[in-house]
């Protein structure tokens, strides 16, 4: 198993992902500069958080045109597993690999805090062993994390089980106070229709060791590092 962690100008969570994969999960992981045009040799790809290309225009809008992105698209369309966290989620939406968009937080403030996440669909390749309704804890760090999709897209996503994580209270309730950015439907993480592309605003790589506050992020990263199972149908 070998995981490629993309690096764009302005990325800053790639080293955290590399650390968790290499030092905690003990799998091979290598950085992939955004000017590369091939991702051959990798079994999974990660798009990390940060401010790719300075978030000019809007988050992810320029990164979607980086030379590596056509290779990422081919990899995903061929069934390869792709995870995007924070800025990586924004890039995947801008590139059309995931539905919807990430808008400015409703507070118009940058939010950097730990949040609770309810697993609404455990039957994805990224959530093996999770229970429906299980609450996970991970940190967020973003100014443009408010998920939005039009009503028809949102209905389709609900019908197809594409909504994986929702912001919640510690006991799993969906309240306005527990929604840190005003995301539609409290949405924190989604998968593609094929189930192999996963985007979430929280940072699982920052919840990989007790020393940093918790290990719930390993539930997602361990699945990626172990080779994802086919999505349940």
C-alpha positions, 0 to 999 in steps of 0.5 A: 500500500502506498499513499500519495499526499498532494502538495499545492503552493500553500498546503500545510497539512500534508506533513501531518498526513505523512506523519500519521501514515508513516509513523502511526499507521506504518504505511508508505506515503509520499508527497506529490507536488502539484506540477506532477502529471501522473499519480501512477504507483499510488494506491490512494490519494489525499488532498490536504488542508491549507490555502492552495494558491492562497485561496485566491478567487475562492478556496480551491478555485485555482488548485483545480487547474493544477497539472496534477488534477487531470491525473487525480480525476482519472484515478478517481474515475477508475475507482481509486480512493481519494480523500480530501480534508478541509482545503482538499474537500474544497478542491474536490468540489471545485473540480467536480469530483464531489457535488456542492460547494463550500462557502464562507462560514455564516459567522464570517469568522475563521473557526479553529476548534474541536467539533463532534461529528455524527456518522450518518452512513457507516456503510462507506469504504471510509467508515468500516466498523463505525456505527450509525449515529456514532459520534466522533471528535475531530478539529476544524480550521477553516473560514470557508466550510459552509457546505451548500448544494441545491435542493435537487442535489441534496435530495439525491445525496440523501437518497443515495447515502452520500452524506457521511458526517454531520456536525452534532452535539456530543450526544448526537443531536443536530443543533444550531450551536453545534454547527460551526459554520452554518453548513446546510443540513449540518453536513461535514463530510460526503462521498461521491456516488461511486463511494470512492471519493470522500471529502470532509472539512474536519482534519482527521490527521490532527486526531491521530494520536492521544498526544494531540487530543484524540484518535477518532481520525484514525477510523477514517485513515486506517481504512484508507491505509488498509485498502478500501473495501468496495462500497456497500450497495 
